[in-house]
Amino acid sequence: MGKTTNKFATLLGGLLAFSVVSTACGKEPVMTTIGAIYNLTGEQRNLDIPSSQGAELAMDEINASGGILGRPATLLIEDGETNTDVIAKKTATMIAQNPDMPVLIGMSDTDVVLAAAKAAAKDKRIFVTSGATSPLLPQDVPDFLYLACYGDNVQAAAAASFARDELKFTNVAVLYKENMSYTMLLRRYFEESFKDLGGDILFSRGYGPDSFDDAVATLPEADFIYLSASPDQVVDEIRALRNAGVTVPIISGDGFDIGTEWANLPDESNVYFTTHADVSADNTSPSVTAFRSAFKKKFPNVEPDAFSALGYDTVKLVAAAIEAAGSTDVEAIREALSTLTNFKGITGEISFSNDSQIPTKSVTIMKVIKGDETFVQTILPENVPAP
């Protein structure tokens, strides 16, 4: 037994030494690892839980089809807790514990994404946000931060175009949450777009945690309200508007894509919002039907939404970039991602061009009718404000 044990120890030592040498020489790892930071708790959970579920489904499908680069792949998900300090620390820790991980994905809000992307960039890792829509993000993290979604300037331009061209509105009163990058940028781009289309901004006022009712009390009569709000406050703020006697249509951005939360407003049928895709049961597109079927099989009690589709598309997009690169080398993946075109996702066709880290994508308009989200149309706006 002693000689056998010594032989085994020698063999094991040799294998370990080979593994260390292979890694040091730049050999590809035996498994492709993609990191993910999603806010599964805190005020961003309504967007990030669905997105993380879509991401999980995508990875299941990738592995069922042979993995990435012919080897198994894994998605490591951490809860950012909607806390920028926690997000930065967990991002750094995830990279330290997984040195072969070239890409991280996740999250749906500008402020939290910046915390993760900046931490990733310090270690020269790519971060692809599935749902944060600020077109300023690439300027803050050059070369390493990409969007799988459109920018706020695009969705704001689409909302303005819809209000002017389809609903024939000529004036608007704007309410926006202060001290939140998403809501303040969305409001700015919308006002610029609406003015460019000949519309009048009759009123524009920010509000804080305790001043929404005061802002509502000062609203003038207008064709509609543009409400740039945080997702966790949508239901309460619309209820407050209606209780105050405001009956005109309300229009907003993708923060209004709150899925089944609309059931809390069963009598509401006068809200429109821009979002990333219609993945409802009413959409008979083969790709959406297949996505819904797979999603419902994995998460039987959950209704997929646009953010579920964004998480799904982001993992598939990253996998496509790694396959195109033929390697898990960060620079090779970055080059492949920046030139990727005609990627067909559930949320639309994605193409990166002219060294942009934001893809060209269309915008979906939805309407809330008695607690349900209903598809209206898809818009690719012509005149988009500069970031």
C-alpha positions as a printed Julia matrix, in Angstrom:
387×3 Matrix{Float64}:
   0.0    0.0     0.0
   2.85   2.35    0.77
   4.28   2.2    -2.78
   0.84   2.63   -4.35
   0.18   5.69   -2.19
   3.53   7.19   -3.16
   2.82   6.63   -6.85
  -0.62   8.24   -6.47
   0.88  11.21   -4.65
   3.46  11.62   -7.38
   0.81  11.43  -10.11
  -1.46  13.87   -8.28
   1.43  16.27   -7.74
   2.28  16.1   -11.42
  -1.29  16.85  -12.44
  -1.47  19.79  -10.09
   1.84  21.09  -11.38
   0.59  20.73  -14.96
  -2.57  22.66  -14.03
  -0.55  25.51  -12.53
   1.81  25.64  -15.5
  -1.12  25.55  -17.97
  -2.81  28.45  -16.23
   0.42  30.43  -16.08
   1.01  29.83  -19.79
  -2.39  31.27  -20.65
  -4.23  28.01  -21.36
  -8.02  28.31  -21.5
  -9.83  27.3   -18.28
 -11.84  24.07  -18.25
 -15.05  26.03  -17.63
 -16.24  29.42  -18.9
 -17.43  31.58  -16.01
 -19.62  34.66  -16.33
 -20.27  36.76  -13.25
 -23.55  38.52  -12.47
 -24.48  41.19   -9.96
 -28.22  41.66   -9.51
 -30.11  43.5    -6.8
 -32.25  40.68   -5.49
 -33.17  42.79   -2.47
 -33.79  46.52   -2.02
 -35.67  48.97   -4.24
 -34.25  47.59   -7.5
 -35.47  44.04   -6.87
 -38.6   44.35   -9.07
 -36.37  44.83  -12.12
 -33.38  42.7   -11.17
 -35.06  39.52   -9.95
 -36.77  38.98  -13.34
 -33.54  39.86  -15.15
 -31.53  37.38  -13.08
 -34.11  34.68  -13.83
 -33.82  35.33  -17.55
 -30.03  35.13  -17.23
 -30.26  31.77  -15.46
 -32.53  30.39  -18.17
 -30.12  31.51  -20.89
 -27.21  29.75  -19.2
 -29.26  26.56  -18.87
 -29.95  26.65  -22.61
 -26.33  27.39  -23.46
 -25.12  24.38  -21.48
 -27.83  22.17  -22.97
 -26.43  23.11  -26.38
 -22.81  22.3   -25.54
 -21.68  25.24  -23.42
 -19.37  28.05  -24.54
 -16.29  27.23  -26.65
 -17.23  23.57  -26.35
 -17.0   23.42  -22.58
 -19.46  23.83  -19.68
 -20.29  27.38  -18.59
 -21.48  28.75  -15.31
 -23.25  31.92  -14.17
 -22.24  33.17  -10.73
 -24.94  35.46   -9.27
 -24.42  37.78   -6.3
 -27.01  40.0    -4.61
 -25.97  43.65   -4.77
 -28.65  44.55   -2.2
 -29.25  47.89   -4.03
 -26.24  49.21   -2.14
 -23.32  50.67   -4.11
 -20.74  49.84   -1.45
 -21.89  46.22   -1.29
 -21.94  46.02   -5.09
 -18.37  47.31   -5.47
 -17.05  44.95   -2.8
 -18.85  41.88   -4.16
 -17.69  42.63   -7.69
 -14.05  42.84   -6.57
 -14.4   39.68   -4.48
 -16.0   37.73   -7.31
 -13.14  38.65   -9.67
 -10.5   37.79   -7.06
 -12.07  34.38   -6.46
 -12.54  33.7   -10.19
  -9.46  35.08  -11.96
 -10.4   33.41  -15.26
 -13.76  35.23  -15.4
 -13.57  37.77  -18.27
 -17.08  39.28  -18.19
 -19.68  40.31  -15.64
 -23.28  41.3   -16.34
 -26.29  42.67  -14.56
 -28.45  45.37  -13.03
 -30.94  47.87  -14.31
 -30.03  51.27  -12.89
 -27.23  53.73  -13.66
 -25.97  54.42  -10.14
 -25.64  50.78   -9.13
 -24.16  49.7   -12.45
 -21.4   52.29  -12.14
 -20.35  50.81   -8.8
 -19.93  47.36  -10.36
 -18.49  48.43  -13.71
 -15.83  50.67  -12.18
 -14.76  47.87   -9.85
 -14.63  45.45  -12.79
 -12.66  47.89  -14.95
  -9.97  48.17  -12.28
  -9.22  44.51  -12.97
  -9.71  45.0   -16.72
 -12.93  43.01  -16.84
 -15.84  43.75  -19.16
 -19.21  44.64  -17.64
 -22.38  44.35  -19.74
 -25.44  45.91  -18.14
 -28.68  44.18  -19.01
 -30.96  47.1   -18.16
 -29.23  50.34  -17.1
 -30.16  52.79  -19.84
 -28.06  55.9   -19.26
 -26.23  56.75  -22.51
 -23.56  58.44  -20.37
 -22.38  55.15  -18.88
 -19.7   54.36  -21.51
 -18.13  57.77  -20.88
 -17.8   56.92  -17.2
 -16.2   53.53  -17.84
 -14.51  53.72  -21.27
 -13.79  50.47  -23.12
 -15.1   48.12  -20.43
 -18.8   48.96  -19.98
 -21.35  47.92  -22.61
 -25.14  48.15  -22.72
 -27.36  45.32  -23.93
 -30.28  47.77  -23.89
 -31.0   51.08  -25.62
 -30.14  54.43  -24.03
 -32.56  56.71  -22.16
 -32.24  59.3   -24.91
 -33.68  56.74  -27.34
 -36.63  55.69  -25.2
 -37.39  59.31  -24.26
 -37.4   60.28  -27.93
 -39.75  57.36  -28.66
 -42.14  58.47  -25.9
 -42.13  62.06  -27.18
 -42.77  60.88  -30.74
 -45.63  58.65  -29.61
 -47.23  61.47  -27.58
 -47.02  63.99  -30.43
 -47.58  61.84  -33.52
 -49.93  59.13  -32.27
 -51.81  60.7   -29.37
 -51.68  64.21  -30.89
 -50.77  65.85  -27.57
 -49.37  69.37  -27.7
 -48.45  70.08  -24.06
 -47.28  68.23  -20.98
 -46.64  68.58  -17.25
 -43.52  66.76  -16.06
 -42.82  65.27  -12.63
 -39.5   63.58  -11.87
 -37.81  62.01   -8.88
 -34.8   64.01   -7.72
 -31.36  62.63   -6.87
 -31.67  59.56   -9.08
 -29.65  59.5   -12.31
 -32.19  57.44  -14.24
 -35.2   59.64  -13.51
 -33.38  62.92  -14.01
 -31.79  61.91  -17.32
 -35.03  60.44  -18.64
 -36.86  63.67  -17.84
 -34.17  65.77  -19.52
 -34.14  63.75  -22.73
 -37.94  63.63  -22.89
 -38.32  67.39  -22.49
 -35.69  68.03  -25.17
 -37.36  65.59  -27.58
 -40.89  66.88  -26.95
 -39.8   70.48  -27.53
 -38.01  69.52  -30.75
 -41.28  68.04  -31.98
 -43.12  71.3   -31.3
 -44.6   70.36  -27.93
 -44.88  72.7   -24.93
 -43.51  71.91  -21.46
 -46.07  73.66  -19.26
 -44.55  72.51  -15.97
 -41.49  70.6   -14.8
 -40.89  69.85  -11.13
 -38.73  67.46   -9.17
 -39.82  65.81   -5.95
 -38.17  64.14   -3.0
 -39.24  61.36   -0.63
 -41.8   63.55    1.13
 -42.77  66.12   -1.46
 -44.65  64.18   -4.16
 -48.08  65.27   -2.92
 -46.94  68.9    -2.84
 -45.73  68.63   -6.44
 -49.03  67.08   -7.54
 -50.97  69.89   -5.88
 -49.24  72.44   -8.11
 -49.84  70.64  -11.42
 -51.47  72.74  -14.15
 -54.0   71.38  -16.62
 -52.13  69.57  -19.39
 -52.75  67.04  -22.13
 -50.77  64.44  -20.19
 -48.29  63.87  -17.37
 -44.78  62.58  -17.99
 -43.82  60.9   -14.72
 -40.17  59.9   -14.37
 -40.3   57.69  -11.29
 -38.41  54.95   -9.47
 -39.89  51.48  -10.17
 -40.69  50.82   -6.51
 -42.8   53.99   -6.29
 -44.85  53.7    -9.48
 -47.99  52.2    -7.95
 -48.12  54.59   -5.0
 -47.48  57.67   -7.12
 -50.06  56.85   -9.77
 -52.59  56.15   -7.04
 -51.76  59.52   -5.48
 -52.23  61.28   -8.82
 -55.6   59.67   -9.43
 -56.74  60.33   -5.86
 -55.84  63.98   -6.4
 -58.21  64.11   -9.35
 -55.62  63.9   -12.15
 -57.36  61.92  -14.9
 -55.21  62.68  -17.97
 -52.91  60.02  -19.46
 -49.59  59.31  -17.77
 -46.54  58.38  -19.86
 -43.16  57.16  -18.61
 -40.12  55.0   -19.32
 -39.09  51.41  -18.66
 -39.16  51.94  -14.9
 -42.92  51.48  -15.32
 -42.44  47.92  -16.58
 -43.36  46.44  -13.2
 -45.25  43.37  -14.46
 -47.77  41.89  -12.04
 -47.45  44.9    -9.72
 -49.98  46.61  -12.02
 -52.61  44.31  -10.5
 -52.52  46.69   -7.53
 -54.19  49.26   -9.8
 -57.02  47.17  -11.29
 -59.01  50.2   -12.48
 -56.1   51.96  -14.2
 -56.31  52.11  -18.0
 -54.68  55.39  -18.93
 -50.94  54.78  -18.56
 -48.38  54.29  -21.35
 -44.69  53.47  -21.03
 -41.65  52.68  -23.13
 -39.9   49.37  -22.58
 -37.66  46.79  -24.22
 -40.01  44.12  -25.52
 -43.49  42.66  -25.38
 -43.13  39.16  -23.97
 -46.76  38.74  -23.01
 -48.86  35.72  -23.96
 -50.49  37.89  -26.64
 -47.23  38.03  -28.6
 -47.29  35.11  -31.02
 -43.76  35.6   -32.33
 -42.09  32.15  -32.44
 -39.05  33.41  -30.51
 -41.2   34.98  -27.78
 -43.43  31.91  -27.58
 -40.39  29.65  -27.16
 -38.89  32.0   -24.57
 -42.13  32.11  -22.56
 -42.49  28.33  -22.66
 -38.94  27.75  -21.42
 -39.22  30.49  -18.79
 -42.51  29.17  -17.41
 -41.06  25.67  -17.25
 -38.12  26.89  -15.14
 -40.14  29.39  -13.1
 -43.72  28.03  -13.08
 -45.2   30.72  -10.86
 -43.54  33.72  -12.48
 -44.71  35.78  -15.46
 -41.76  36.88  -17.62
 -41.41  40.56  -18.48
 -39.1   42.73  -20.58
 -36.4   42.63  -17.9
 -36.53  38.82  -17.89
 -35.88  39.01  -21.62
 -33.04  41.52  -21.12
 -31.25  39.23  -18.69
 -31.73  36.33  -21.11
 -30.44  38.31  -24.09
 -27.43  39.62  -22.18
 -26.1   36.17  -21.33
 -26.69  34.99  -24.9
 -25.0   38.15  -26.22
 -21.93  37.62  -24.04
 -21.76  33.97  -25.06
 -21.92  34.99  -28.73
 -19.07  37.46  -28.22
 -16.9   34.82  -26.51
 -17.62  32.36  -29.31
 -16.76  35.02  -31.91
 -13.53  35.77  -30.05
 -12.71  32.07  -29.86
 -11.23  32.72  -26.45
 -11.92  33.95  -22.92
  -9.21  36.59  -23.32
 -10.72  39.94  -22.28
  -9.26  41.94  -25.16
 -10.41  39.39  -27.72
 -13.92  39.41  -26.28
 -14.02  43.21  -26.19
 -13.05  43.37  -29.86
 -15.68  40.77  -30.77
 -18.4   42.51  -28.75
 -17.67  45.95  -30.17
 -18.09  44.66  -33.73
 -20.98  42.26  -33.15
 -23.9   42.88  -35.51
 -27.36  41.47  -36.15
 -27.56  39.53  -32.89
 -31.19  38.45  -32.73
 -32.47  38.66  -29.18
 -35.89  38.52  -27.59
 -35.65  42.29  -27.03
 -34.76  42.99  -30.65
 -31.82  42.88  -33.0
 -28.59  44.14  -31.43
 -25.71  45.69  -33.34
 -22.68  47.63  -32.13
 -21.08  50.02  -34.6
 -18.79  53.06  -34.85
 -17.0   52.04  -31.65
 -20.21  52.64  -29.68
 -20.74  50.68  -26.47
 -24.51  51.18  -26.82
 -26.42  49.08  -29.36
 -28.92  50.3   -31.91
 -32.36  48.96  -30.84
 -36.03  49.82  -31.27
 -38.38  50.81  -28.43
 -41.64  49.1   -27.45
 -44.68  51.12  -26.34
 -47.03  49.45  -23.86
 -50.34  50.5   -22.33
 -51.76  49.51  -18.96
 -55.36  48.35  -19.2
 -57.06  47.31  -15.97
 -53.9   46.05  -14.33
 -52.42  44.36  -17.42
 -49.67  45.48  -19.78
 -50.78  45.55  -23.43
 -48.62  46.04  -26.53
 -49.23  49.2   -28.56
 -46.42  49.53  -31.1
 -42.68  49.54  -31.75
 -40.8   52.75  -32.54
 -37.28  53.48  -33.77
 -37.14  57.26  -33.26
 -35.44  59.34  -35.93
 -34.36  62.37  -33.88
 -32.56  61.32  -30.7
 -30.97  63.81  -28.25
 -27.22  63.59  -27.82
 -26.16  61.91  -24.53
